[in-house]
Amino acid sequence: MENASKALIIAGAILLSILIIGIGMFIYQQATEAIEGANMNSEQIAAYNAEFLNYEGTQSGTSVRALCDRIRNHNSANQEDTSRQIGIVYGSNGKAKEQSNIDDQILSTDVNAVKNEMRSGKRYVVAFTESTSGLIISATITDASST
């Protein structure tokens, strides 16, 4: 009887060990997938940035309004991954929320507020800020006449 109870204790310990190892492997795989998703090679970064870099420099109001639409659509598509959202600021006083914290979600209303300030007949200067990984994280728009 004594041997049977020891055998049950040993069997329970083995099952518990297997369970702990399985949980550890699951956590490791999840962390590896997250790291692999965050690490992009230079070609992927260039492709990511390419759709926005066409708007860099002096642009017409119509082009800047199109950029605002593109940023809004991009942010809507990346709602789950806030590190891939792009903030937008108009002028030095910041008429919309700039992405100061990588965990902040950029709202469509923030982008629309900037878009509503753009006038078709005016010229604007668009500059982008990149993160340390090289991804564009914010766009700054200023009047071309004020620079």
Residue frames relative to the residue before (quaternion, step in Angstrom):
aa qw qx qy qz dx dy dz
M 1.0000 0.0000 0.0000 0.0000 0.00 0.00 0.00
E 0.6403 0.5327 -0.3121 0.4570 3.50 1.05 -0.83
N 0.6558 0.5058 -0.3092 0.4675 3.60 0.99 -0.78
A 0.6386 0.5298 -0.3328 0.4480 3.59 1.00 -0.73
S 0.6665 0.4849 -0.3157 0.4701 3.62 0.94 -0.77
K 0.6311 0.5094 -0.3354 0.4792 3.60 1.05 -0.68
A 0.6369 0.5255 -0.3288 0.4584 3.59 1.01 -0.76
L 0.6492 0.5045 -0.3161 0.4735 3.59 1.03 -0.76
I 0.6322 0.5196 -0.3271 0.4725 3.61 1.02 -0.74
I 0.6568 0.4973 -0.3039 0.4785 3.59 0.94 -0.87
A 0.6541 0.5065 -0.3181 0.4630 3.59 0.93 -0.84
G 0.6463 0.5124 -0.3136 0.4705 3.59 1.00 -0.80
A 0.6437 0.5163 -0.3187 0.4665 3.59 0.99 -0.80
I 0.6439 0.5141 -0.3187 0.4686 3.58 1.00 -0.80
L 0.6595 0.4996 -0.3092 0.4689 3.60 0.92 -0.86
L 0.6438 0.5128 -0.3133 0.4737 3.57 1.01 -0.80
S 0.6357 0.5226 -0.3222 0.4679 3.60 1.00 -0.78
I 0.6512 0.5064 -0.3126 0.4709 3.58 0.94 -0.86
L 0.6388 0.5271 -0.3165 0.4625 3.57 1.00 -0.80
I 0.6637 0.4979 -0.2983 0.4718 3.60 0.91 -0.89
I 0.6465 0.5054 -0.3151 0.4768 3.60 0.97 -0.81
G 0.6487 0.5229 -0.3142 0.4549 3.60 0.98 -0.82
I 0.6487 0.4998 -0.3123 0.4815 3.58 0.97 -0.83
G 0.6386 0.5297 -0.3203 0.4572 3.59 0.98 -0.81
M 0.6604 0.4976 -0.3051 0.4724 3.58 0.96 -0.83
F 0.6305 0.5345 -0.3300 0.4560 3.58 1.01 -0.78
I 0.6649 0.4915 -0.2981 0.4771 3.59 0.91 -0.92
Y 0.6408 0.5264 -0.3225 0.4564 3.60 0.96 -0.81
Q 0.6645 0.4976 -0.3068 0.4655 3.60 0.92 -0.86
Q 0.6441 0.5138 -0.3259 0.4637 3.59 0.97 -0.78
A 0.6630 0.4948 -0.3043 0.4723 3.59 0.96 -0.84
T 0.6383 0.5262 -0.3258 0.4578 3.60 0.99 -0.77
E 0.6503 0.5085 -0.3159 0.4677 3.60 0.95 -0.83
A 0.6528 0.5120 -0.3181 0.4588 3.58 0.98 -0.80
I 0.6638 0.4938 -0.3039 0.4723 3.58 0.97 -0.84
E 0.6518 0.5105 -0.3199 0.4607 3.59 0.94 -0.81
G 0.6498 0.5140 -0.3150 0.4629 3.59 1.05 -0.72
A 0.6772 0.4891 -0.2929 0.4651 3.58 1.07 -0.69
N 0.6925 0.4463 -0.2757 0.4952 3.59 1.07 -0.63
M 0.0223 -0.7918 0.6095 -0.0347 3.52 -0.49 1.25
N 0.4303 -0.6756 0.5188 0.2988 3.56 -1.06 0.63
S 0.7156 -0.4819 0.2889 0.4149 3.57 -1.24 0.31
E 0.6235 0.5322 -0.3494 0.4539 3.61 1.06 -0.61
Q 0.6542 0.5009 -0.3099 0.4744 3.59 0.99 -0.80
I 0.6375 0.5148 -0.3244 0.4725 3.59 1.03 -0.76
A 0.6497 0.5130 -0.3129 0.4656 3.59 0.95 -0.87
A 0.6586 0.4945 -0.3086 0.4759 3.60 0.96 -0.81
Y 0.6282 0.5365 -0.3257 0.4598 3.58 1.03 -0.80
N 0.7344 0.4351 -0.2263 0.4691 3.58 0.87 -0.98
A 0.5476 0.6771 -0.3882 0.3016 3.60 1.10 -0.66
E 0.6643 0.5234 -0.3268 0.4219 3.60 0.90 -0.79
F 0.7140 0.4214 -0.2544 0.4980 3.60 1.19 -0.39
L 0.6223 0.5895 -0.3453 0.3821 3.59 1.02 -0.75
N 0.5389 0.6132 -0.4063 0.4105 3.61 1.20 -0.33
Y 0.6908 0.4759 -0.2617 0.4773 3.58 1.20 -0.50
E 0.4809 0.6864 -0.4364 0.3271 3.61 1.24 -0.08
G 0.7113 0.4120 -0.3325 0.4623 3.57 -1.09 0.76
T 0.7321 -0.3828 0.3100 0.4706 3.55 -1.28 -0.43
Q 0.0013 0.8114 -0.5789 0.0809 3.55 -0.71 1.16
S 0.5270 -0.5913 0.4975 0.3537 3.55 -1.27 0.38
G 0.6627 -0.5105 0.3704 0.4038 3.56 -1.25 0.36
T 0.6230 0.5465 -0.3341 0.4490 3.56 1.08 -0.75
S 0.6590 0.5000 -0.3072 0.4705 3.58 0.98 -0.84
V 0.6560 0.5003 -0.3177 0.4674 3.58 0.98 -0.78
R 0.6144 0.5230 -0.3486 0.4769 3.60 1.06 -0.65
A 0.6321 0.5134 -0.3249 0.4810 3.60 1.05 -0.74
L 0.6172 0.5315 -0.3385 0.4711 3.60 1.06 -0.74
C 0.6352 0.5271 -0.3299 0.4581 3.59 0.96 -0.83
D 0.6437 0.5087 -0.3194 0.4741 3.58 0.99 -0.82
R 0.6556 0.5145 -0.3106 0.4572 3.57 0.96 -0.88
I 0.6554 0.4990 -0.3114 0.4738 3.59 0.95 -0.84
R 0.6418 0.5215 -0.3278 0.4569 3.60 0.94 -0.86
N 0.6737 0.4844 -0.2950 0.4738 3.61 0.91 -0.90
H 0.6328 0.5326 -0.3227 0.4603 3.57 1.03 -0.83
N 0.6797 0.4851 -0.2917 0.4664 3.60 0.90 -0.92
S 0.6238 0.5316 -0.3382 0.4625 3.59 1.06 -0.71
A 0.6756 0.4888 -0.2883 0.4707 3.58 1.02 -0.80
N 0.7564 0.3399 -0.1826 0.5282 3.61 1.19 -0.51
Q 0.1743 0.8240 -0.5219 0.1352 3.59 1.01 0.74
E 0.6658 0.5131 -0.3080 0.4456 3.60 1.02 -0.72
D 0.7603 0.2939 -0.1559 0.5579 3.59 1.09 -0.72
T 0.1858 -0.8342 0.5110 0.0922 3.57 0.12 1.29
S 0.5671 0.5911 -0.4001 0.4110 3.61 1.16 -0.32
R 0.6985 0.4298 -0.2699 0.5046 3.60 1.23 -0.29
Q 0.5020 0.6290 -0.4480 0.3894 3.57 1.19 0.28
I 0.3039 -0.7584 0.5579 0.1458 3.54 -1.13 0.71
G 0.3103 -0.7431 0.5708 0.1602 3.53 -0.82 1.09
I 0.1532 -0.7839 0.5955 0.0862 3.57 -1.23 0.35
V 0.0499 -0.7874 0.6141 -0.0194 3.57 -0.95 0.98
Y 0.1634 -0.7671 0.6137 0.0911 3.54 -0.98 0.88
G 0.8381 0.0761 -0.0976 0.5313 3.57 -0.69 1.12
S 0.6866 -0.5030 0.3446 0.3961 3.52 -1.30 0.01
N 0.6749 0.4958 -0.3128 0.4483 3.60 1.13 -0.49
G 0.4115 -0.7521 0.4480 0.2536 3.60 1.24 -0.04
K 0.0744 -0.8380 0.5405 0.0069 3.57 0.26 1.25
A 0.7556 0.1959 -0.1636 0.6033 3.59 1.25 -0.14
K 0.6400 -0.5560 0.3740 0.3760 3.52 -1.25 0.41
E 0.2554 -0.7265 0.6177 0.1597 3.55 -0.90 0.96
Q 0.5004 -0.6584 0.4679 0.3116 3.56 -1.08 0.66
S 0.0375 -0.8250 0.5635 -0.0206 3.55 0.08 1.30
N 0.7511 0.2478 -0.1451 0.5944 3.54 1.10 -0.69
I 0.4782 -0.7117 0.4336 0.2771 3.56 -0.66 1.10
D 0.6638 0.4993 -0.3109 0.4620 3.61 1.20 -0.36
D 0.5093 0.6403 -0.4294 0.3825 3.61 1.26 -0.10
Q 0.3061 -0.7201 0.5884 0.2037 3.54 -1.07 0.73
I 0.3313 -0.7290 0.5671 0.1931 3.55 -0.87 1.00
L 0.2864 -0.7930 0.5188 0.1414 3.56 -0.58 1.15
S 0.6054 -0.5607 0.4293 0.3672 3.56 -1.20 0.56
T 0.6272 0.5436 -0.3445 0.4387 3.58 1.05 -0.69
D 0.6021 0.5515 -0.3567 0.4539 3.60 1.12 -0.62
V 0.6790 0.4732 -0.2801 0.4864 3.56 0.94 -0.91
N 0.6490 0.5191 -0.3179 0.4564 3.59 0.97 -0.81
A 0.5975 0.5635 -0.3630 0.4401 3.60 1.08 -0.65
V 0.6624 0.4724 -0.2979 0.4993 3.58 1.02 -0.79
K 0.6406 0.5390 -0.3319 0.4348 3.59 0.89 -0.89
N 0.6648 0.5156 -0.3035 0.4474 3.60 0.97 -0.80
E 0.6306 0.5290 -0.3310 0.4614 3.60 1.22 -0.39
M 0.6003 0.5895 -0.3553 0.4072 3.61 1.18 -0.47
R 0.1655 -0.7782 0.6015 0.0718 3.58 -0.96 0.93
S 0.5666 -0.6601 0.3881 0.3044 3.56 -0.88 1.00
G 0.7318 0.4514 -0.2529 0.4436 3.61 0.92 -0.79
K 0.6299 0.5579 -0.3292 0.4285 3.59 1.22 -0.25
R 0.3528 -0.6905 0.5860 0.2353 3.54 -1.36 0.27
Y 0.1076 -0.7924 0.6003 0.0149 3.54 -1.06 0.85
V 0.3155 -0.7062 0.5990 0.2073 3.54 -1.28 0.54
V 0.1434 -0.7912 0.5934 0.0364 3.54 -0.79 1.12
A 0.0166 0.7760 -0.6296 0.0350 3.57 -0.89 0.99
F 0.2536 -0.7739 0.5667 0.1248 3.56 -1.07 0.79
T 0.2475 -0.7246 0.6246 0.1535 3.53 -1.24 0.64
E 0.2033 -0.7878 0.5732 0.0973 3.55 -0.93 0.95
S 0.4925 -0.6246 0.5157 0.3184 3.53 -1.23 0.54
T 0.7001 -0.4481 0.3331 0.4451 3.56 -1.27 0.03
S 0.6568 0.4985 -0.3106 0.4729 3.58 1.18 -0.49
G 0.5897 -0.6065 0.3543 0.3987 3.60 1.27 -0.16
L 0.5410 0.6133 -0.4097 0.4041 3.60 1.24 -0.05
I 0.4929 -0.6357 0.5025 0.3168 3.57 -1.06 0.74
I 0.0933 -0.8172 0.5680 0.0284 3.57 -0.83 1.01
S 0.8176 0.0220 -0.0398 0.5739 3.61 1.18 -0.29
A 0.2413 -0.7317 0.6215 0.1420 3.52 -1.31 0.54
T 0.1406 -0.7699 0.6188 0.0677 3.56 -0.95 0.92
I 0.1059 -0.7974 0.5940 0.0104 3.55 -0.78 1.09
T 0.0168 0.7842 -0.6193 0.0348 3.57 -0.86 0.98
D 0.5753 -0.5625 0.4570 0.3793 3.57 -1.24 0.45
A 0.4691 -0.6764 0.4929 0.2820 3.56 -0.93 0.91
S 0.6383 0.5457 -0.3273 0.4331 3.60 1.09 -0.61
S 0.6825 0.4810 -0.2890 0.4682 3.62 1.19 -0.46
T 0.6587 0.5011 -0.3249 0.4577 3.62 1.23 -0.14
